[in-house]
Amino acid sequence: MSLSQALRTLTHGLLALAISLGSVPRAPAAEQLLVRFSGLELPLDLNELESWALRPKVNAELGPWLNLLDPATRQDLQRILRQPLNLESSTIALLLDSWAGRQLVLQLGSLLRSADGDGGPLLLDLLQRRGRSTVVSLLKEAPTSHLELDLDALSALGFRLRGQLEQQKNLLKQLNDLRLMPLPVFRSTRGPVRHQQRSLAVEHREAPLALDLWWPAGGAPAKRWLLFSHGLGGSTAQMEWLASELAAQGWPVLAVQHPGSDDTAVRGLLEGRQTLPGLETLPARLQDLQALQRAVRDGRLGFGPHGSPPRLVLLGHSLGALSSLLWAGADVEPGLAERCSQNLQQIPVLDSSFLLQCQLTELSLPALEPPVGLDAVVVLNSFGSLLWGERGLASIAGPVLSIGGSMDLITPPLNEQVRPFQQLQHSGSRLALVEGGSHFSAVGLRRDQALMRLGSDLVGEDPRLVQQALVELHVRFLDSLDEGETPPSGVQSVAGVRTYVLDGPMAKSLLP
């Protein structure tokens, strides 16, 4: 992504939200917008700005000034100013009811400011307005004498975003320079699979948990069963591609649908029925995992005629990965509030998981029994760098397979996987970085669904190809556990997708 593309992306996203964000008592309406860019200050009359947005070629007052902007930025600004807004949507109010939504709007106050200073509270007020409008007409209703728009700050965000993209490109170059040995193709035998949908009543939930269980239909009894936790807005159905394949390779899998942070919750937000889910759902998620292991151990849940294996491996994606690491023994290091204050001084475009992590400063986690018979943890696109501090992951006793994607812009691999990996103490832990993998590679969605049409910058390599590579990563790691061997390191090539599998010293060499 070039700098101009990055700026256009930020202009469409952050600037549109900043300007449009929505009641306040009547007060003098804004008449002027002071735009700062390239060291210049350009005072713009809002009525003339509205006229320029509609008829840029015939506006003699503003045309010469705004022509100082490069063509792409000028077109984006016109498009944003003409953008119709529907503030009747209940989704906006529900977004504001969420911790992450409020924090993001307050951060956007650094781009659009009022005469009184910080623009965050102003944006929160504007978001609560009702009716249909355009960006400029909404700006004119702001209860302040003038507004200030800092395009230099927006440009700085673009440079920061480009810096992250360059950093991730450099990470791939470093991985290539390691000259790792190719890993042999893993030969495994697939067998038939049984699948069952169940429900389980639990004390901490009003409604039973919806569960999916997969297990091998034949063969020798397995040594371990796998407990899978999906990500925020995910579902068991989205992870069936992985669960069914691991069951075909010999491991029983139990996947849980976490109410309140699953795909149904996100649909509820879009339909105006509930707030944006966040880390307030984490305590119940952890209790879900504990309740499920109890149910398996006391026989209320099982995997066919062989019953349940005695040992356990935790699997999780994104928020499910965080849940798995915490239950496995990871500690939130003291000083989280200070780390959050430092890292949220700017809009968190470089690691959006910071908004979720810092919500934990206002929450308490339940006291849990440690998982019984836990042998390992496998995490996809995990996050928690602010939570772990310097040694938060050191208390996990067993091996961890941490998998990241080179194109993950939600939980960037260097911040959220490579650096935290250094804290793990078990020599069998492995860090796997998938070339072309993104935060959404592990999500089993049809190609015609909206997320898959966001473009390669967000979706990355064809998810179906990446998923083949992810299956082999899991199978290779789990097989090494079964055989009592150290997991191998090297370069795995599956379906044209390269994955770099690193041990501790290899991963440490990637750090500055």
Order of alpha helices (4+ residues) and beta strands (2+ residues): alpha-alpha-beta-beta-alpha-alpha-alpha-beta-alpha-alpha-beta-alpha-beta-alpha-beta-alpha-beta-beta-beta-alpha-beta-alpha-alpha-beta-alpha-alpha-alpha-beta-alpha-beta-beta-alpha-alpha-beta-beta-alpha
